């Protein structure tokens, strides 16, 4: 009986007209696949209706279109009033953890020092919708952030509500479209990156929430889906976006398998200054962190965190007046998955600590 009811409901869904958000980059083909672009490219969004009979309706200028791999060279006209919404994750949890996690950020594993790292199950990520002022059939695919260092970069999902002339209202998937891992791929994702290199792809993960112990197999990996990531997974995820799908997700301790050593262990004092000079580090190099001071030994792991060198800086009062000096110290900027998302800040924010430095191997 239940199976028959499920099949009946599925058939009704399949026969319903569907509103679908589509995007394109630099006047390419419109597609329901994620819209991924560099910030110097023109990315746009629109919406189409796929009827129960398999016919595609699209606004003027939205052609050709590819839906689920199927090409529609000449869609029929779509007349509708457009309402656009952003679908976003809350950075910190707004409801009790579904798996018993005690942190205010999302975590799939225990953060209690006594049971640190024990698998708890997938945490529930909270989402909300925000109405946008745009009402045009074609809008810019933008990522609005309050990040002063990296404005307009990162990931944002979009939903559309269409009011049709016959009085019907159709909506594309939104906050309700979630599963065990987070928001479903059917909620249209826009990811804007700074460039095509490792650091560039890393910026596309801005606004993706921190999920400590992020996981999931195959296409359901939370980092691959831009649903959530921890400090090590976001680094591997950026490399995978560059085509390095040979790199499996790992933890901080496993990153040396993918890298070569630039510097051995060095102590940073409270101001982030190393006990001896560290030279040769380049932007994009990974810096592993073992926290010192009051946090020394808080976790049972040898290495607590990983960041990537973003920019060489120096003491503003020194001879280089804040510019690059070729030395790794607390003045340099690093990018990392913090609480509750990816951020850029001085290396001194990690101090005191023990650090070492690693560089990605070529394929």
N, C-alpha and C positions, 0 to 999 in steps of 0.2 A: 504494500500500500504506500509506504513512504517513498519507495523508489519510483512508483508511478507518478506520485505527486511531484517529486523532484524533476522528473523528465518533463512533466507538463509545464512547470514553472520555467524550466530552461528553454523550452520551445517558445514560450511567450516572450521571454527576454530576447531570444534570437530573432523573433518576428517584429519586435518593436523598432521604431525609428530611433536612431542613436545620434546624439550630438558628440562630435569628436573634435578636440583641439588639434590643429596641425601647425607646423612651423616650417620655415625655410631660412637658408643662410645665403647671402649674396645672390638673391634672385634665382636660387636653385629650385628643385622640385619640392613642392609642399608635401609634408609627410607627417604621419602620426608618431614616428620615432622621436626620441628625445632631440630637442634642439640644442646642439652644442656648437659654440662659436668662440672665436677669439674676440677680444674687445674692439679690435679694429675692423671687424666684419659687421655687415648689416644683417641682423637677425629679426625676423618678423613672425607674428602669430596670427592665425585666423581660426575659423571653425567651419566645419562642414556637417552635413546630415547624411547619414547612410540609412536609406529607407529599408523597410522590411523586405522589399522586393529586390534589394541589392543595388538600387539606383543611388548615385551620389549627387547631392545638391551642394553648391558652393557659391559664395559671394562673387561678384564681378572681380576679375583679376586673380582669382585663386585657381590656378591651373598651370601645369598638370598636377595631379595629386596622387600620392601612393598611400593606400590604407592597408595595413597588414600584409604588405608586400605586393598587393594588387594595384596596378596602374589604372588611373582614370584620366584619360587625356582631355576629355571635354565634358566636365560635369554640367548638370542642369543648373539653372539659376536658383539661388537661395535668397528669399526675402525674409528678413527677421530683424528684431531688435536685439542687440547684443549687450550682455552684462558680463563683465569680466571680474574674476576673483582670484586672489593669490591664496594658495594652500601652503601653509607653513608649519613646521614643527615648533613646539615650545622648546626652548633651550633647556630649561629645567622641568622636572616632572610637575604636573598640576594635579595628578590623581595618585593615590597610593600605588606603589610598585606591585605589579601583578605577580612577581616572582619572589617577593620578600626582600628585595634589595633595600638597604638602609641609606644609600647616598641620595642627595638631592638631584644628582645627574643620573642619566640612564645607565644601567649596568646589568650585564648578563651574568656576572660573576660576583662573588662576595668581595666586599672591600673591608670587611672586618679583619683586623690583623691576625686574629686567632684562626680564621678559616680563609684567608686571603686567596683569591683565585679559584675558589670552588665554584663549579658551574651551578647556576641557579635556574637556568631556563631563560628564554628570550623575554626581556623586559618589554613593557608596552610603551610605545612612544606616543605622546599626546600631540594632536594637530589642531589647527584652527584655520578658519577662512577669513579673508580680509577683502572687502569690496574695493575695487579699483575705480578711479574716475573715468577710465577709458570706456567708450561706448561704440567705438568704430568697428567695422567688420575686420579690419586689418590693423594690428597694433604692433608697436616695437616689443620685441622679446627682451625684456630688461630684468635685471636683478638689482633691486633697490636695497642698499645696505647703509648703515650708519658708520661703516668702517672708514675712518679718515685716511688710512694708509692705502686701502684697496677698494675704493668706491666702485660700485657697479660690477664687481666680480663675485662669483659664487653660483649657488644653485637656488632656484625658486620654481615652484610648480604652479600651474595655472588651471583654472576651471572656467567654463563658460556656461551661461544660462541664456537660452534663446527663446524669445517670445515670437511665435509664428502667427501669420495673418489669420489662421483658422482658430485662434484662441488657445492652442496648445502651448505648453512650455516644456522644452527639452533641456536637460542639463548633462554636461559631461561629468565624469567621476570627480569626487572631492574628498572631504575628510572621512567619509564613511568607507572609502575604498582602501581598506587596510587588511593585512594578514599578520601572521606570526612575526614577520621580520620588519614590518613598518608599512609605509605608504606603498600602494601597488604601482607597478610601472604604467598602468593605464591612466594614471593622473599625469598629465603632460609635464615633463621636466624640461626646464631651461637651465643650461649650465654655461656660464660665460667665464672664460679663462684669460689669463694675461698673455700667454704665449704657448707654443707647442712643445716646450721642453719640460723637464721634470717640475721645476718650480712653477711654470705656467699652468700645467695641469693641476698642480696642488691647489692653486687659487680657485679652481672650479669647485672645491669642496668647502669653501666658505658657506656658512649657513647650514651645513649638514651637522646635525647634533652629535655631540660626543656620546658614544655608547661603549662603555668600558667592556672589553671582552666581546667586541663585535664578531659576528660569526654568520654561518649559513653556507650551504653547499651550492656549487654550480652557479646558475643564474640568480639564485636566491641569496647570494652573499650580500650582507647589508652594505658593505662598502662599495661593491660593484653596482648596487642599486642606488647608491647615494642616499640610503636611508639612515645610516649612522656609521661611525667609525671610531676606533681608538687611535692612540698615538702612533703605533707601528703600522696598523692597517691602512691609515690614510696615506702613509709614505709609499707603501706597496701599491695601493690603489692608484696613485698618481702615475707610477711607473707602468702599471697595467694599461692605463688609458693611453700611454704612449705606444702601446703594442707589445709590451713585455708581459704577455700572458703566460710566459714560462715561469714567472715568479709567483709562487703560492703565498697565501697570506701566512704570516708568522707573528711571533711576539718580538719584543725588543732584543731578547737574547739570541733569537734566530737570525737577525739582520746581517751579522758578519758573513753568513753563507752567500749573500748576494753582493758583498762589497769587499773592498780592499782597505787595509788599515792606512790611515794618514797620520794618526798620532796615537800613541799608547796612553795609558791612564795618567791624568794630571789632575791635581787638586785645585779647585777654585776657592778663593777666600770669600768672606761675606760680601765683598764688593764685586765678585766675579772675576777677580784678577788671578791668573794662573801662577802656580809656584815656579814655573819656568816657561820661557817663551814657547808659544805654539805657532809655527809658521807653516805655510803650504796649504792651509784650508781654503776652499773655494766655495762660492755660493752653490747650494745644492748638496753639499756634503752633509752627511748625517752625524749628529752629535748625540751620543748616548749619555744619559744622566743617571747618576746614583746620588740621590739627595743626601746631604750632610746635615749637621746641626741637629735640631730637634727631630728631624725626619729620618735621621740615620737609623737604619734597621727597622723602619716602620713596616716594610714589607719583607717577605722572605726571599725576594728576588735580588740577584746581584745588580741588576740594572732596572731602574724604576720607570724611565721615560726616554723618549727620543724626540729630538727637534732637528730641523734642517737649517743650515746657515742661509740666511736671506740676503744680508748685506754687510759688507765690511765697514765698520765705523771705528772711530777713535775718540779719545777724550777731547771734548770741545775746547778745553783750555790748554790742550797740548800742541805740539808743533804742527800736527796735521789738521788742527781746528775742526775735529769731528769727522773729517774725511777718511778714506781708506788708508790703513797703515800696514797691511799685509800680516797682521798678527791677530790671532783669535783671543778675544778677551770679553769682559762683561759689557763693553760698549757696542759690540756687534749685535745686529738684529737677527733673530731666529723666528721661524714660523713653525707652529706646532699645534696639535689638538689639545686645547686647554679646556677649562670649564667656562661656558658649555659648548664651545665650538672652536674652530680653527682661528688662530690669532697670531699677530706679530708683536714681539716685544724684545727688549734687550736680553742677552744671555744672562746678565746679572740677576734677572728675575728667578733664575734657577739655582742661584748660589745661596749658601755654600754647597758644593757638590764635588764629586769626582766625575770627570768626563773622559771620553775617548772619541776619536773622529774617524769616520769611514766614508769611502767614496764608492758609488755604484759601479759595479763591473759592467763592461760592455758585453753585449750578447755573445 
